[in-house]
């Protein structure tokens, strides 16, 4: 008692930097012990092995890294520019939005397992396929969030502009673009790891140098330290890019929007409007498909036209057997992609909501989430399948890992857009955090959640086909890899068309659910 109150003082908490360092060291020690305990399973490489490999092959890794980073950076720029321009066109030309969205979705859903070899034939040697695949992996992840953001403005602002005789361009410049900035940041953060992944997949299909080429060699040689070293480099670069975009967004961020009051959504009374728009989009797609091949005079042996695919599946000798093979492989793929898709969405949205209630977990959850998403799928898919087996569990896990991080980030940004006035109202009534989450923040998150749900459809296709291609040897991913190596371009183009059609149908189902929900919670997102 003579020591007084000083004896009752609690220990001071560790400084933030020291705490993070100790946590990192503890994580590395656990990783090292787990790797040594499972050394015979060929799943985890120890940090000491990874570091030793990096030191021994530092020159090779640095040169490969520079090649991949250059292609990813170019694809990142071009893909994001395309995504922003598409979103602007969709808002300025509302009648053409569904057509633009359908075409964008079809291109984004082209399976990289099939498009990579095709681009390699078209481009030949060089970085063209890497840059193109990086751009294709990026543009849709920016298009959808920016489109959501361009509509995230109160209806009263547009009414005010119209009362002064201002048109769409003024509304775009003064209202929509500022409202879209936070959503653009979310899209760019998701795009940073995606661009690096796209560049590596492009290298995986026949490039001469780059981290993707080293990954192919490591997987074929069963070189576990090399595989993990490349994965660590890719994850580290993606995490740095993610953090840099986030820091830039915080520097120029704007306040959350005002209360978004929109007029009720006018529902079309003509039942044939939706089918007519779908048919129009299909006709334009087929026209672009055939027209582009005729303009560039691509040989029919390699570049199949729509009529060639129809003949291959329905009128040529053996069409019935070819259809059975193709549809059987697609059914096997969809049976695994669906559960993985739902699991990834649920995990991402659930984590975002949990972090609102327990924000201190973000320091551990977000870096781990970024790392899992940043490691190239071509490296993680075989490891996950080897660890969980070649059955359904491994492939479903690959799909869920691919999807949950973009969903988590999109939902976090959606939650952050909750209008301040609404949160103040809940505080006035002393509402609990859970009540505030359910009554205010969850409705504000829904537009971003549905945008991520639409983005997740192509991501699920990429993940499941990559797992089938590299690890399981089943499904439409393995089929496309097989027929590409045997130059069966009829089956390859048929598989591409069927996968695109399945993605569009899945997207239509999600869009219908989105309209039903947002009509009650966020009607401004449905305004045309």
ABEGO torsion letter per residue (X at the ends): XAAEAAAABBBBBBBAAAAAAAAAAAAAAAAAAAAAAAAAAGABBBAAAAAAAAAAAAAAAAAAAAAAAAAAAAAAAAAAAAAAAAAAAAAABAAAAAAAAAAAAAAAABBAAAAAAAAAAAAEBEAAAAAAAAAAAAAAAAAAAAAAAAABBBAAAAAAAAAAGBBAAAAAAAAAAAAAAAAAAAAAAAAAAAAAAAAAAAAAAGBABEAAAAAAAAAAAGBAAAAAAAAAAAAAAAAAAAAAAAAAAAAABBBBBBBBBBBBBBBBABAAAAAAAAAAAAAAAAAAAAAAAAAAGBBAAABBBAAAAAAAAAABBGAAAAAAAAAAAAAAAAAAAAAAAAAAAAAAAAAAAAAAABAAAAAAAAAAAAAAAABBAAAAAAAAAAAAEABAAAAAAAAAAAAAAAAAAAAAAAAAABBAAAAAAAAAAGBBAAAAAAAAAAAAAAAAAAAAAAAAAAAAAAAAAAAAAAAAGBEAAAAAAAAAAAGBAAAAAAAAAAAAAAAAAAAAAAAAAAAAAAAAABAAAABX
